[in-house]
Amino acid sequence: MDNLPPTSPTRVVAFTKFFRTYMNLWTVVVAALPIPVTQLHWIPTFSALAGFLSVYTSLFSFLLLATIFYNRHSIARWWFKDFLAGKQAFRAK
């Protein structure tokens, strides 16, 4: 009886709730961003390529956001390296 899997996987449920709230708004913003950029002609393109490029821009933007989310800890270490160096020096004393 002790070898049965748990009936309520709380870790997975907690991560899913976190991920949904974190990514819901950003995915909509990133996916919709090329539409106003194309309609307002902020980036000059040929009219024959406008639809094609807006689709690939949405895809590229979403993949870029996913990459940043995946590497967020490495990016934070690089971004705050001076702060972390001072913090480690403070701990060493």
C-alpha positions as a Python dict, from the first residue, in 0.01 Angstrom:
ca = {
    (1, 'M'): (0, 0, 0),
    (2, 'D'): (290, 239, 61),
    (3, 'N'): (411, 209, -297),
    (4, 'L'): (102, 372, -445),
    (5, 'P'): (154, 703, -626),
    (6, 'P'): (5, 1010, -458),
    (7, 'T'): (-351, 1088, -562),
    (8, 'S'): (-289, 1463, -561),
    (9, 'P'): (45, 1569, -714),
    (10, 'T'): (67, 1907, -542),
    (11, 'R'): (405, 2008, -687),
    (12, 'V'): (285, 1969, -1045),
    (13, 'V'): (-39, 2153, -972),
    (14, 'A'): (147, 2440, -802),
    (15, 'F'): (391, 2473, -1092),
    (16, 'T'): (109, 2465, -1345),
    (17, 'K'): (-75, 2745, -1165),
    (18, 'F'): (243, 2953, -1146),
    (19, 'F'): (327, 2895, -1512),
    (20, 'R'): (-23, 2978, -1630),
    (21, 'T'): (-39, 3307, -1444),
    (22, 'Y'): (313, 3400, -1552),
    (23, 'M'): (275, 3318, -1919),
    (24, 'N'): (-90, 3392, -2001),
    (25, 'L'): (-59, 3765, -2050),
    (26, 'W'): (286, 3760, -2206),
    (27, 'T'): (192, 3507, -2473),
    (28, 'V'): (-103, 3719, -2583),
    (29, 'V'): (107, 4037, -2591),
    (30, 'V'): (393, 3875, -2780),
    (31, 'A'): (165, 3702, -3028),
    (32, 'A'): (-36, 4020, -3094),
    (33, 'L'): (261, 4259, -3112),
    (34, 'P'): (333, 4222, -3487),
    (35, 'I'): (-24, 4316, -3579),
    (36, 'P'): (-9, 4683, -3473),
    (37, 'V'): (352, 4710, -3591),
    (38, 'T'): (246, 4594, -3937),
    (39, 'Q'): (-73, 4800, -3951),
    (40, 'L'): (100, 5121, -3840),
    (41, 'H'): (389, 5063, -4085),
    (42, 'W'): (653, 5110, -3815),
    (43, 'I'): (879, 4870, -4004),
    (44, 'P'): (881, 4922, -4380),
    (45, 'T'): (801, 4600, -4569),
    (46, 'F'): (668, 4509, -4908),
    (47, 'S'): (293, 4452, -4905),
    (48, 'A'): (337, 4101, -5048),
    (49, 'L'): (549, 4002, -4747),
    (50, 'A'): (352, 4174, -4471),
    (51, 'G'): (136, 3873, -4377),
    (52, 'F'): (421, 3627, -4410),
    (53, 'L'): (651, 3833, -4191),
    (54, 'S'): (389, 3901, -3926),
    (55, 'V'): (334, 3527, -3876),
    (56, 'Y'): (706, 3457, -3841),
    (57, 'T'): (757, 3761, -3620),
    (58, 'S'): (494, 3628, -3378),
    (59, 'L'): (660, 3288, -3376),
    (60, 'F'): (1007, 3436, -3329),
    (61, 'S'): (885, 3665, -3049),
    (62, 'F'): (722, 3376, -2864),
    (63, 'L'): (1035, 3161, -2897),
    (64, 'L'): (1249, 3451, -2776),
    (65, 'L'): (1025, 3497, -2472),
    (66, 'A'): (1043, 3124, -2400),
    (67, 'T'): (1423, 3132, -2425),
    (68, 'I'): (1443, 3425, -2185),
    (69, 'F'): (1211, 3245, -1943),
    (70, 'Y'): (1421, 2929, -1965),
    (71, 'N'): (1750, 3115, -1909),
    (72, 'R'): (1620, 3367, -1654),
    (73, 'H'): (1852, 3253, -1375),
    (74, 'S'): (2165, 3280, -1592),
    (75, 'I'): (2052, 3619, -1720),
    (76, 'A'): (1992, 3740, -1364),
    (77, 'R'): (2342, 3628, -1257),
    (78, 'W'): (2492, 3815, -1552),
    (79, 'W'): (2271, 4123, -1504),
    (80, 'F'): (2341, 4155, -1129),
    (81, 'K'): (2701, 4033, -1123),
    (82, 'D'): (2827, 4348, -945),
    (83, 'F'): (2561, 4314, -677),
    (84, 'L'): (2638, 3946, -629),
    (85, 'A'): (3013, 4013, -612),
    (86, 'G'): (2956, 4269, -335),
    (87, 'K'): (2723, 4032, -154),
    (88, 'Q'): (2978, 3749, -163),
    (89, 'A'): (3255, 3982, -45),
    (90, 'F'): (3029, 4090, 243),
    (91, 'R'): (2973, 3728, 344),
    (92, 'A'): (3347, 3648, 335),
    (93, 'K'): (3432, 3909, 603),
}
